[in-house]
Amino acid sequence: MISIMIINYLGHSCFKLRGKSKTVVCDPFAKSIGFLMPKTKADVVTISHNHEAHSALDRVEGEPFVVQGPGEYEIGGVFVYGWLSWHDNKKGEERGKNTIYNINFDGLKICHLGDLGHMLGDKILEEISGVDVLMFPAGNESTISPKEAIELIEKIDPKIAIPMHFRTPAHSTAYDKYSTVDDFIAQWNRKVITEDKLNTDQVDEQEECQLVVLKI
């Protein structure tokens, strides 16, 4: 039985995972993206790569354990596994490194792809398998394309897939080239659910992958 966990989308690539006794924040962002991330408290923070849109630790309160790269970590019952990947399809020559994280706690396995810029091989796909909730970039700029994202979703086969890293009206003009979530949905061509937040009770009910768009 999965314990109750609430997942909130704070914007850009940032999520807050609130479990029974621990809270994890993924990829906190700075105001430079166009809007200010609300300050929030966490026990653990994961950072996919060193960019102010993904590593603004000043927006996280408390004294969190910061995970900032590949490896295996255990923080008070939160198990984090990080894998080296790339921010482009040229092994980092253009945009550098990216870390994919599996975050396992309270009976739930969550995968945050960060700013993944290439397709994944069979070895890493096998290692990150068994995902309940997948967070993937959907903005079609400096990351995988929507077509590649859909292919990865099919290969990873999570119960729920949540898009992130897409353009919104609040983003600065620096993100004008990014696609919107509606642009991605147009290519998804399957059922889409929109929620204020994700409750893990919903995960238990899923027999096949559903796309869930979380409001900011």
N, C-alpha and C positions, 0 to 999 in steps of 0.2 A: 504494500500500500504506500503510495507516494504521499509524503507530508505536504501540507499546503505551502505553496510558494507563489508569490505575486511578482510578476515581471512588468515593470514600467519602462516605457520608451521615453528617454529624456531629450532625444533629438540627435541628428547626425548618425554616429555609430555608437551612441551611449545608451546603455541599459542599466537599470537597477533591479537586482534580483534579491528579493526579500524572502528568506527562508524562516524556518522555525526559530533559529537562534543566531543566524549569521546573515549579513548583507554583503553582496558583491556588486561593485560598479565596474562596468566595462567601458573603456575608451572615453574618459571625461574630456570635454572640449572647452576651448577658450572662446571669448566673445568675438574674436576675429572672424568667425564663420558667419556672423550677422546677428546673432542673438545670444543671450547670456544663459548658460546652463545654471539651473538653480543649485545652490550649495546643498549637498546631501552627505549624510554620514554613512560610512561603510567600514566593514572589517577587512575586506580584501578589495584591491583594485587591480584589474588587468589592463595592460597597455599593449596594443598590437604593434605600434611603431612610434618612434620619437618625432611627433609632429604636434603642434599645439592644438590641432583639431581632434587629437586622440590621446593627449597626455597631460592635460591641464590638472595636475594634482592639487592645485590651490582651490579647486572647486569641490574637493572632497574633504569633509570634516572628520575629526577623530584621529586615530593613529593607525591607519590601515596598513596591512601588509601589501606591498606593491610587487606585482609580478610583471616583469618587463623583459620577457624573452623566453626562448625554448627551455624545456626541462620539466621536472616533476616536482610538485609542491603540495604540502599538506598543511593547512592552516585551520586548526580547531575543528576538524571534521569537513572542511572544504578541500576537495582534491582538484588541483589544477594541473593540466597537462598541456604543454606548449610545444608546437612544432614550427620549425623554420620554414618559411615560404617567402615569396617575393611580391613586391608591390607592382611588378610589371611582368611581362612574358620574356624578359631577357636576363633572367637570374639576377635581378637587382641593378643592372647597369644603368637604368634610367631613373628609378625611384627608390632603390634600396630594399631593405629587408622588411618582412611582415611576419608576425607570429599568429598562428591559428591556435585557439584555446578550446579545450574541452574543460568545462567547469562542472564538477560532479558533487552534489550534496543534496541531502534530504530526498534521496532516492530518484533524483532527476539528473539527466545528462544533457547539458547545454553546450552547443558549439558556436563560437563566435569566430567568423572567418576574417575579421579585420578588413584591411584594404587589399584583399587578395587580387593579384593581377594575372593569374594564369590558371590553367586547369590542373587538377591534382592527379598524381599517379596512383596506381592500384595499392601500393604499399601504405601510403598515408591514408588513403580512403579506408583501408582495412583497420588501421589503428584508431581512427576516429569514429568507427562504426557504432551502431546502437544509439544514435542520437535521438533524444526526445524533441528538443527545440533547436532549430538551426537559425542563426542570424547571419544574413548574407548581404553583400553590397549590391544595390540595385540601380545605381545612378549612371552606369554606362560611361564613366569618365575616370581615368586613372585606376580602374579596377577591371574585373571581368565584365564581359558584355551580358546583356539580359539573356541571350541565347545560351551562353556558357553557364550563367547562374542557374537557369532551368535545368540544364544537363547535370550540373553538380547536385542540385536538389534531388533529381531522380536517382543519382548514384548513391548519395548519402542516405536517402530515404528516411528523413525524420518524420515524426508524427505531425509536427507543426514547423512551418518555415516563416520567418519574419523578415521582411525587407528593411534595409537601413541604408545610410549613405546615399540618399537621393535629395534632389533639390526641392525646397519648399519656398513659399513666398517670403519667409523670414530670413532666408540665406542671403549673404552678401552677393554683389555682382561677380565676385570671383568664382561663384558656382553656377554661373549662367549656362555653362556648357553641359552641366549635369542633367540627366533625365529626371522627371518626376516619378513618383510611385505609380501614377496613372499610366505613364508610358510603359512601365514594366508590366502592369496588370493587363494592358492591351495585348501583350505577347504571351501572358500566362494562359489565357483561354480556358480557365477552369474556375471553380467557385472561389470567391474571396470573402473573408469575414473581417469586419472592422470592429475593433474593441478599444475601450479606454485603457485597459490593462489585460494581461493574460493571467488567469488563475490556473494552477496546475490541475485542477479538477477537469478542465477542458482537455488536457493532454491525455488523461486516463481514457477518455471517451473516443479518441481517434483511432481508427483502424487503417486509414490511409492518410497520406500527407495533405494538410490543408494550409493554404496561405492565409496568414493572419496579419493584417495591417494594424499596428498600434498607433493610436493618436498621441500626439505630444501634449 
